[in-house]
Amino acid sequence: MSAHGAGSAGESGRTPGARAIGEALRQAGLGAWAGCAERLWAFHGLLKAGDAELNLTRLRSFGAMVEGHYIDSLLPLLHCELQGTVMDLGSGGGFPGVPLAIARPDVRWVLVEGRRKRTDFLEQVAMSLRLSNVQVVPRKLNPRDCVPVDAMVARAVAPALDLLQRAERSVRAGGVAVLWKGPDCEAEVAEVAGSGVGFELERSVAYRLPVSGAERRLLVYRRTSAAAVESAESPAGAVFIESMDNARWKHWRELLTGRGQRKAGESLAAGGRLCAELLEEDPGVVLGVLLRARGRAVSPPSSVPLFELAPALFDVLDEAGTGGPIAWVRAPERPSWSGEVQPLSLLVATQQPENVGALVRSAEALGADEVVLLAGAASAFHPRALRASSNAAFRVPIVQGPHMTALDAGVGEVWALDPQGMPLDGLELPARLGLLVGREGQGVAEAPASVRRVAIPMAGRAESLNAAVAGAIAMFEVMRRRRRS
């Protein structure tokens, strides 16, 4: 059934549609969000279509659904401020999370729901309504779990104490938990007060729904302290992701391409050793740690978010088949090259990430002063390059240089590795030297005539060496001869 044909005339006598929803919002004092009526009407159509199979709501008429679902979900916006990242615990058919996500696109909403068919429905809603601020977490949150958020909301899904205990590890210190309750909830309030849970009741707001007059209570709790998160064999602190429509997963997948990595200034470092080294030596560059569901455990600093990915999703990102974990990292900015070679500058034009990574690793080991990535070269922070460099890209000075054709003006002496050049071992080393490693296949054909071509002497029938191997041998020869002198 389409969104524009769902429902029948409600108790209020209004003809179902976006205009009727807008009028109802204004009459309920929610006029500031009346502009959301079109998307709420589209959601209404999806809800009606899915209800027959999934039993998403006990309300059936248009008027009852507008008041009992959309208005009731939004009325708390008049009484409390929600910002940052907010978890809807036990989202069910999307209440209150979906209407709130429509009304507050500036807030990131995490819809936590343990029933698979309902999470599939929520994913469909988020995709159909283009709610880029929504993430669906398909799990039943238990008290040992942690989904880091600034606030939690929950609408009549469980007793107050149960909800607060399940959210205790997730809501940050100073954050809020907002609970939709019926009018007679004093026993629940008393149970929370005597429990020792890390929330304190800040206020209780009584209100009525505008048409039916049904009584409601809104309990607003403040998180008093951060919970100590114990390490565990399973990643209890991880946000679970299993949908290929998830915005974060799509973002990480883009980082597998050079264009995506350069655009975002981020990358992925796969493998237990690489991830552990970054967390120990340079945790400030780690934006998060990605784990394969039921894979290897890891215990990063509490400030580093954990994400547990379904195997099918994780394996796409884990191109090398390491099994993980994968560090999601911020790539350092590359300054522009000064144009003057150092005692040993490695000029790199290769276009294969693995070769760039291997050259960066050799540059660190053999004492190069800098790596200059020429225009068109692969990024040293491409995921495959990072793996080949064994994280050396975070330690070696890497700068952005010009195109190979521009290496003829005031840069100092440059030697280009070319199988047709003069033997490297017979040339006198200058005090400052730029070693140019060309492109795969094309070599250094585009380098200016002023750049000296040099060759690595070879025996046997091989015509040339792999770019990374040739660069490493040349740097070793420079280091060896300088040490001898």
N, C-alpha and C positions, 0 to 999 in steps of 0.2 A: 504494500500500500504506500503511495507517495506521501510525502510530508504535507502536501497541500490538499490531501483528501482525507486525512486521519480524523477520527473522532466524530462526535455528534454534538448538537447544541447542548450546552451545559445548563446547570441549574440557574445560572445567572441570566439565561435567555440570550447570551451572546452567540453569534455564529462563530464556530471554531476558526481560528486563524491567528496570524501574527498580530493583527490589529487588536483583537480581543485580549491577547496576552499583554500587549503594551498598556491597554486601558486598565487591566487588572493590576499591573505593577504600579501604575500611577496611583490608583485608589488605595493601594496598600502602603503608600508612602515610599515606594521604591522607584519614583519617577527618574532618578538619576541613572537608572539602569534600563529604562524603557527602550533604549536603542538596541538592546539585546533580544528584542522580541522575535525578530526574524530567525535568529539561530536557535532560540528556544523552541520555536515552532518546528523547525527542521528536526531538532532533537525529539520533539513530541512524536513526529512521524516515525522516526527510527524506533522509539520506545514502543509505540503501538504495534509496529510490524514485528518486533522481536518478542513481545509479551506472550503471544500465543504459544510459542515453543518454549520460552525460558521462564515464564511466570515471573516477570520482572516487577510487577506492581499489583497491589490489591485494589487500587483505584481504577475505575474504568471510564467514567464520564469525563468529558473535556474540562468542565468547571472544577470537578473534584481534583483532577490532576494538576491544573494550573495552581489552585490554592494549596493543595497538600504536598505537591512536589516542588514546583518552581518558586512560588512565593515563599514557602516555608524554608526552602534551601537558601534563599537570598536575604530574608529578614534579619538574620544575625549580622549582616554587613552594617546595619544601623547601630549595632551595640558593641562591636569589637573590631579592632584593626588586624587584618591578616596580611602578612607580607613575606617576601623571601620565598621559601619552599614550604609548602603545606601538604601534609598527608591526609587523605580521606581514608580513614581506617574502616574497612568493611564496606566498600563503595556499593556493592550490589549492582543495581541497575544504573548507578551513576549519581546517587544522591548522598550528600549534597554536592559532590565534587564537580559533576559536569556543569550544572547551572552556575556554580561559583567560577569555574574555569572560563565560561563564556562571559560572565560579568567582569572578571578580573584578569584580563590577559597579561597584566604586568606581574602576576604571581605564577610561580611554577607549581603545578598540582600533581601530586603522586597518588594515584588511585590504587589502593591496596585491596585486593579481593582474592579469596582463596578458591573460588569455584571457577573451573576452567572455562565453561561455556559462557559465564558472565564476563570473564576477562576478555574472551574473544569478542563479545558484544561491545565492551568498552573500547577495545582497540579499533573496532569498526566505527564507533561513534567519533573517536578522536580523529581518525583518518577522514571520515565523511565531512565532518564539520571543520576540518583543518585546524584543529586545536594543537598548535605546535608547543603550547605550554603544558601539555599533559603527558605524563608517563604512567603506564599501567604496570603494576608490579603483581604478577600472578602468584601470590602465596598467602597463606594464613599467618599473619604476624604472631609470633609467640614472644613471651617475656625475654627470651635470650637474643632475639633479633635486634638489628639496628639498621634503620633506614634514616640516615641523618637529615633532619628537617628543622625548620624554625617553629613550626606549629603543627597541631593535629586537630582534625575535626572528625566527628563521628555522629551519625544520626540514628539513634534508637536501634542499635544493633546488639548491645550487650550491656550488663550492669556497669556503672561508672568505674568501680574499682578494677574490674577486669580490663576495661579499655585503657585506663591509666597505667596499669601494670604492663600491658603489652606495648605501650608507647614509651615507657620510661627510658629505655636506652636510646630512643630515636630523637626525642625532642630536646633541643639544646637548652642549656641553663638560661633561664630568663624567658624562654619561649612559652607559648600558651597551648592549652588543650581546650577545645570548645565542644561541649556535648549537648546535643538536642535531647530533651527529656520531656516526659509528661508532667502534669502539675504535682503529682504526689511522689516526689523523689527524695523526701527528707531522709528516709532510711538509707538510701544509697549515699547521700552526702555524709551522713554520720559514719557509715562504714568506711568511706575514704578517709575521713578525719582521724579515725582510730587505727589506720592500717600501717602508717609509717611510709607510705609510698611518697616519692619525691615530687609531689604536686601540692599546691596550697590553693584553696578556693579563693578566688579574687572577687568574684561577684556572681550573683544569681539574678537572672532577669526573667520576670514573668511577662508573657504576652499572649495575645489571642490572634487567631487567624481571622482575617477581615470579613469573610462571608459566613462561614459556619460558626464562628465564635469559639472554636475549639481552643482549649487552654494548652499552653506550652510553657516549658521552663528551659532557659539557656544557662548552663553551668560553665563558667569560664575559670579554668584552673591555670595557675602560673607555675612553671617548672622551677623548683627551688634550687636544685643542684644537678650537676652532671653525673650520670651514672658511670661507675667504673666498669669498663667493658673488659671482660675476661677473655684471654686468648682461648681458642677452641680449635678442635680438629677441623670442623667445618666453618666456613666463613660467615659466622652469624651476623657480622656487621655489614655484609654486602647487600647492595641493591641488585635484585635479580632481574635479568633482562632475557627474554626469550622470543621477542617478536622482531622480525626483520623490518617492521615499520617503525621501530623505536628510533627516535631522532638521534639519540646518542650513538647507537650502533651505526646508523647511516653516516654520522660524522666520522667515526673511527674508520669505517670502510673507505671513506674518501682519503684518509691519511695514507692509505696504501699506494696512492698515486703521487707522483712528484708535484703535479699541479695542486692537489688537495693539501699536501704538506706545506708547500710554499704559501698558499692562500691563508691557511690557518696559523702558520708558524708553530705547528705542533707535530708530534710524531709518535711512533710506537716502538718500544724497545722490548723485543720478545726474548724470553728465556729466564730461567731462575737466577743464573749468575749475573746477567746484565741488570735485571731488576733489583737484585739485592745490592749490587754495587752502587747503583744510583740512589737507592734509599739510604745507604750508609754514607756515601761521599758527597752527594749533591741533592738532598731531598727537596730542596726548593724548586727544582725543575719538574718534579713529579706531580702531575695534576690528578692522578688516580692510578689504581692498580686493577687490572682486569684478570679475572680468574675463570678457569673452565669449570663448569658445574661438576661437583664431586671430583675435582682435580686436586692439585697440590695446594696445601695451605700456605699462607704467608701472613706475617704480622708486621705490617707497616706502621709508622707513627700514626697516632690517632687522628692527626690533622689530614691524613691522606685518605680520600674516599676509596671504598672497595666496591667493585662491580663484579657480580657473578653472572656469567653468560652461559646460556644453553650451549651444549657442545657444538651444534651445527653453526651457531653464530660465532663462537670463539674460534673454531677451526678456520673460518674464512679469514680472520685477522691474523691467525698464527700461520703465516705462509711457510715458515721454515719447519713447521711441525714440532716445535719445542715442547709442547704441552703446557707451556706457561710457567709462571705468570707473565703478563705483559704490562710494562710500565707505559702509561700514557703521559708523555712528557712535553714540556714547552721547549721549543728549539731556540737557542740563543740567537739574537740578532747578529747578522754578519755585516761588519762595517765595510766600507768601500776600500779597495786597495790604494795605497799611497802612490803606486806607480814606480817605486824604487825597490829593486831586489835587495834582500837581506843576505847575510853570508851564505845562507842556503834557503832559497824560496822554491817550493814545489808548485809549479803551474799546471793545473789539471784541466783538461778539456774532455775527458772521457765521459761517455753518456750512460754507462751501465752503473747503477748504484753499487753493486757488489765491488766493482773495480775502484770506484771512488772511496768506498769504505776501507778496502784493503790498502790503498795508497795513504789514507789518513793514518791508519794504524802503523804502517811502515815509517811514515814521517815522524811520528812520535818516537818510535824505537830507534831511528837512525839520526836523530838530532836536527831535523829541519826546523827552521825558525818560524815558518808560516806555510800554510797551504792556501794558494790563491785559486779559487774556483772561477774559471773563465766562463763567459757567457755561453749558454747552451750545455754546460756540464751538468751532470746529475747532482742533486743536493746531497751534501754529506750527512743530512739528517733524514733522508729517506729511510723508512724502516729497514730495508735490506742493506743500505749503506751503514746504518748504525750497528746492525748485527755484525757486519764484516769488519767494522772498525773496533769492535769490542768496547764501545763507549768512548774511544779516543777522541771522537768529534767534540765531546764536552771539555776536553783538556788541551787540545791543540789549537793555536790561533788560526782561525779560518776567516778569510776575507773574500769579498766579491770583486772579481777582476773584470777587465774588458773582454771583448772578443779576441780570439787568437790573431786576427788580422791587424790588431792595434798594438802589437808588441814591438813596434819599431821605433818608438819615440821616447827616449830618455828613461828607459827602465833599467839600464845596466846591461850586463852581458847575459844573454839567454842562450842556452843550449837546448835544441829540440832533439828528442830521441827519434832517430830515423835509421832503419836498417841500411840505407844507402849513404849514410854520413861517414865522417872520419872516425877512426877508432877512438873511443873514449879514453883508453888507457895511455894513449900517446900524446895527449894534450895537456898543456900547463893549466892548472886551475887558477881562475881569477879569485880575488879576495871576496868578491860578491858574485853569486851565481844563481840564476834562475833555471831550473830544470823543467822543461816543458814535456809533458806526457800528452800525446794527441788523442784523437778520437779513434774508437774501434773501427777498423776498416780503412778510414780515410787518413789516419795518422796525422801528420803535421803539414799536410799539403797546403793548407791555408795560411801558414805562418809566413811572415814577410821574409824576403831574401836576406835581410840583415841578420836574421836569427841563424846562428851556426847549427848545422845538422851534425849530430854525433851518433855513433853506433856502438852497441855492445858487441864485442867480438864473440862469434859463436862457432862451434864446431858442428859437424853433421849437416843434415839436409834441411833443417827448419829455416824458413825464410824470415820469421819474426818471432817475437816473444809477446805473451799476453801483456797488456798495458800495465797492469798492476805489478807484474813480475819485473818488467823492464824498469819501471820507476824505482822499485826497491833495490835492484842491482846497482843502478846508477847512483842512488843515494848512499848505498854502502861503499861504493868505490870512492866517492867524495869524502865520506867520513874516514875511510881507511887511509887515504893519502894525506889528509890534513893531520891526522894523528901522527903519522910517520914523520911529517915535516915539523 
